[in-house]
């Protein structure tokens, strides 16, 4: 091996394990040592799990017995976002409300990974209940960006991103409701995939926006993202929104791609040097023989306000179950109503409360027609426009974010400024289409080279197209 074990990709680690250059125990120990050394500063992991000798031995035995036939994820240490259930482990969604909640079952994605003898290094920090773009809304303090610890790692899957970027683990799972995998991937120089809605079960994912949420991989390479996605996808009888076996649309990626760019949406709001990196990446793709064409997506200009109507409405509904009575934090009041009020006031942070209030408002009598139903109509139009665009192109490209990672506190006092960081990512969640962010070079801020990302969206079921575009973009 030419680099430390914890810095390997999934592919590299799997190869080293099979070549007997490395044992599963040595790989785990390398990741755990770095996690324990770096986590006090970065706060990427809310909990580092104790070494599970039985799981490590089982993974090693499988590799020794099956050799090349063993799953690539066998023995690979992964970080898991704190809203994805691992049986017997705390799953707090970085909140005080669920601080002492212990998962009673495995999420479908976790069960899939356990079947391949993957290992779990710890639970990753996040914005509370996945509401935020910086991890500044975690009840346990923010994660820091390993590239520049004075800056955010993004969110809400910021802890997962920081853990992978700091080489505390080989890869990680996050969840993406409006860009929460792809934005932190862009900020930390990683690959982040938001799968097609229904490709990965939401069973065992603490719900934020049920029609928007998807679990997905955060990795050091495009090939690793494909491996992790293939491991966790599949139909789940416990989640009726998963795509039935045999009906998942498969796309054969052409040798040369047609890449659609909605130029009118990039005319303002994108930092000049980020736009320059984007144009350079498109030029490199053109030089490889791919075609860049203009596409029209006029409704995308309204995607962000549509998202911030639909998402809070679903948040309000999903978090209504956390009432301080059935499970979660309980505060004793003088009456049953006081129990509700005091438990929710103490258990939820400011951003969560803000979104619950907005969601309750847009669903209320007299306003549901003016806001929520109009937003759903716009959502349907957005899907139609993308379908029309894909008649002329294979993927649609944006910068992942309009700017690189920002400093702590820079946007926390201005929720709208924070929400604008999602302007290019929310459309994939509203339409259900898959999307990926991959590195596209760096921009300089105060003498620090900060990562940026290019973002590709594909038709429903078009992950193969995304992996092709992403692979070409990072050549």
Secondary structure in CASP SS format (residue, H / E / C, confidence):
PFRMAT SS
TARGET T0000
AUTHOR 0000-0000-0000
METHOD secondary structure of the structure
MODEL  1
X C 1.00
X C 1.00
X C 1.00
X C 1.00
X H 1.00
X H 1.00
X H 1.00
X C 1.00
X C 1.00
X H 1.00
X H 1.00
X H 1.00
X H 1.00
X H 1.00
X H 1.00
X H 1.00
X H 1.00
X H 1.00
X C 1.00
X C 1.00
X C 1.00
X C 1.00
X C 1.00
X H 1.00
X H 1.00
X H 1.00
X H 1.00
X H 1.00
X H 1.00
X H 1.00
X H 1.00
X H 1.00
X H 1.00
X H 1.00
X H 1.00
X H 1.00
X H 1.00
X H 1.00
X H 1.00
X H 1.00
X H 1.00
X H 1.00
X C 1.00
X C 1.00
X E 1.00
X E 1.00
X E 1.00
X E 1.00
X C 1.00
X C 1.00
X C 1.00
X C 1.00
X H 1.00
X H 1.00
X H 1.00
X H 1.00
X H 1.00
X H 1.00
X H 1.00
X H 1.00
X H 1.00
X H 1.00
X H 1.00
X H 1.00
X H 1.00
X H 1.00
X H 1.00
X H 1.00
X H 1.00
X C 1.00
X C 1.00
X C 1.00
X C 1.00
X C 1.00
X C 1.00
X C 1.00
X E 1.00
X E 1.00
X E 1.00
X E 1.00
X E 1.00
X C 1.00
X C 1.00
X E 1.00
X C 1.00
X C 1.00
X C 1.00
X C 1.00
X C 1.00
X E 1.00
X C 1.00
X C 1.00
X C 1.00
X C 1.00
X C 1.00
X C 1.00
X C 1.00
X C 1.00
X C 1.00
X C 1.00
X C 1.00
X E 1.00
X C 1.00
X C 1.00
X C 1.00
X C 1.00
X C 1.00
X H 1.00
X H 1.00
X H 1.00
X H 1.00
X H 1.00
X H 1.00
X H 1.00
X H 1.00
X C 1.00
X C 1.00
X C 1.00
X E 1.00
X E 1.00
X E 1.00
X E 1.00
X E 1.00
X E 1.00
X C 1.00
X C 1.00
X C 1.00
X H 1.00
X H 1.00
X H 1.00
X C 1.00
X C 1.00
X C 1.00
X C 1.00
X C 1.00
X C 1.00
X C 1.00
X C 1.00
X C 1.00
X C 1.00
X C 1.00
X C 1.00
X C 1.00
X C 1.00
X E 1.00
X C 1.00
X C 1.00
X E 1.00
X C 1.00
X C 1.00
X E 1.00
X C 1.00
X C 1.00
X C 1.00
X C 1.00
X C 1.00
X C 1.00
X H 1.00
X H 1.00
X H 1.00
X H 1.00
X H 1.00
X H 1.00
X H 1.00
X H 1.00
X C 1.00
X C 1.00
X C 1.00
X C 1.00
X C 1.00
X E 1.00
X E 1.00
X E 1.00
X E 1.00
X E 1.00
X E 1.00
X C 1.00
X C 1.00
X C 1.00
X C 1.00
X C 1.00
X H 1.00
X H 1.00
X H 1.00
X H 1.00
X H 1.00
X H 1.00
X H 1.00
X C 1.00
X C 1.00
X E 1.00
X E 1.00
X E 1.00
X E 1.00
X C 1.00
X C 1.00
X C 1.00
X C 1.00
X C 1.00
X C 1.00
X C 1.00
X C 1.00
X C 1.00
X C 1.00
X E 1.00
X C 1.00
X C 1.00
X C 1.00
X C 1.00
X C 1.00
X C 1.00
X C 1.00
X C 1.00
X E 1.00
X E 1.00
X E 1.00
X E 1.00
X E 1.00
X E 1.00
X C 1.00
X C 1.00
X H 1.00
X H 1.00
X H 1.00
X H 1.00
X H 1.00
X H 1.00
X H 1.00
X H 1.00
X H 1.00
X H 1.00
X H 1.00
X C 1.00
X C 1.00
X C 1.00
X E 1.00
X C 1.00
X C 1.00
X E 1.00
X C 1.00
X C 1.00
X C 1.00
X C 1.00
X C 1.00
X C 1.00
X C 1.00
X C 1.00
X C 1.00
X C 1.00
X C 1.00
X C 1.00
X C 1.00
X C 1.00
X C 1.00
X C 1.00
X C 1.00
X C 1.00
X E 1.00
X E 1.00
X E 1.00
X E 1.00
X C 1.00
X H 1.00
X H 1.00
X H 1.00
X H 1.00
X C 1.00
X C 1.00
X C 1.00
X C 1.00
X C 1.00
X H 1.00
X H 1.00
X H 1.00
X H 1.00
X H 1.00
X H 1.00
X H 1.00
X H 1.00
X H 1.00
X H 1.00
X H 1.00
X H 1.00
X H 1.00
X H 1.00
X H 1.00
X H 1.00
X C 1.00
X C 1.00
X C 1.00
X E 1.00
X E 1.00
X E 1.00
X E 1.00
X C 1.00
X C 1.00
X C 1.00
X H 1.00
X H 1.00
X H 1.00
X H 1.00
X H 1.00
X H 1.00
X H 1.00
X H 1.00
X H 1.00
X H 1.00
X H 1.00
X H 1.00
X H 1.00
X H 1.00
X H 1.00
X H 1.00
X H 1.00
X H 1.00
X H 1.00
X H 1.00
X H 1.00
X H 1.00
X H 1.00
X H 1.00
X C 1.00
X C 1.00
X C 1.00
X C 1.00
X C 1.00
X C 1.00
X C 1.00
X C 1.00
X C 1.00
X C 1.00
X C 1.00
X C 1.00
X C 1.00
X C 1.00
X H 1.00
X H 1.00
X H 1.00
X H 1.00
X H 1.00
X H 1.00
X H 1.00
X H 1.00
X H 1.00
X H 1.00
X H 1.00
X H 1.00
X C 1.00
X C 1.00
X H 1.00
X H 1.00
X H 1.00
X H 1.00
X H 1.00
X H 1.00
X H 1.00
X H 1.00
X H 1.00
X H 1.00
X H 1.00
X H 1.00
X H 1.00
X C 1.00
X C 1.00
X C 1.00
X C 1.00
X C 1.00
X H 1.00
X H 1.00
X H 1.00
X H 1.00
X H 1.00
X H 1.00
X H 1.00
X H 1.00
X H 1.00
X H 1.00
X H 1.00
X H 1.00
X H 1.00
X H 1.00
X H 1.00
X H 1.00
X H 1.00
X H 1.00
X H 1.00
X H 1.00
X H 1.00
X H 1.00
X C 1.00
X C 1.00
X C 1.00
X C 1.00
X C 1.00
X E 1.00
X E 1.00
X E 1.00
X E 1.00
X E 1.00
X C 1.00
X C 1.00
X C 1.00
X C 1.00
X C 1.00
X C 1.00
X C 1.00
X E 1.00
X C 1.00
X C 1.00
X C 1.00
X C 1.00
X C 1.00
X C 1.00
X C 1.00
X H 1.00
X H 1.00
X H 1.00
X H 1.00
X H 1.00
X H 1.00
X H 1.00
X H 1.00
X C 1.00
X C 1.00
X C 1.00
X H 1.00
X H 1.00
X H 1.00
X H 1.00
X H 1.00
X H 1.00
X C 1.00
X C 1.00
X C 1.00
X E 1.00
X E 1.00
X E 1.00
X E 1.00
X E 1.00
X E 1.00
X E 1.00
X E 1.00
X E 1.00
X E 1.00
X E 1.00
X C 1.00
X C 1.00
X E 1.00
X E 1.00
X E 1.00
X E 1.00
X E 1.00
X E 1.00
X E 1.00
X E 1.00
X E 1.00
X E 1.00
X E 1.00
X C 1.00
X C 1.00
X C 1.00
X C 1.00
X H 1.00
X H 1.00
X H 1.00
X H 1.00
X H 1.00
X H 1.00
X H 1.00
X H 1.00
X H 1.00
X H 1.00
X H 1.00
X C 1.00
X C 1.00
END
